Amino acid sequence: MNIIGINDAHNASVAVAINNEIKFALSEERPRRIKNYWGMPSKTLSYIVRNVREKDKVDYICMVRDTGGDFLVYQWANQNLEDWS
């Protein structure tokens, strides 16, 4: 069984499990070169489809969503600091 697990919240990442063993895992901050990347890990997913496991050989795709707290922290961290003056 081939499973892709996706985390699209804080420290977005993807893992691939093949026959109950994790064969590949990558945080999106590595290909994007953005520390603590928040959002859909599209570059990591593209890499997996090209190099690790073809889409037609995937049995399940699991997506993990945290509570809204991650989103609120993301918004706060990306606001213009002048707004807080």
GIMOMO-V183365 format. One line per field, one symbol per residue. ss: DSSP state (H for helix, E for strand, - for the rest). phi: phi as a letter, one per 30 degrees, with the letter a starting at -180 (. if undefined). psi: psi as a letter, one per 20 degrees, with the letter a starting at -180 (. if undefined). Layout:
ss->???
phi->???
psi->???
//
This chain:
ss->-EEEEEE--E--EEEEEE--EEEEEEEHHHHH-----E---HHHHHHHHHH---HHH--EEEEE----HHHHHHHHH---HHHH-
phi->.cbccbccceheabbccbhibdcabaddddddibdhebkdddddddddddbcbdedccdbbcbcbdddeddddddddcdddddcd
psi->ppppppokbplqrqqpppljpohpppphhghikoplppapmhhggggghhhgpqhijpgqppppparigggggggghjqphhhj.
//
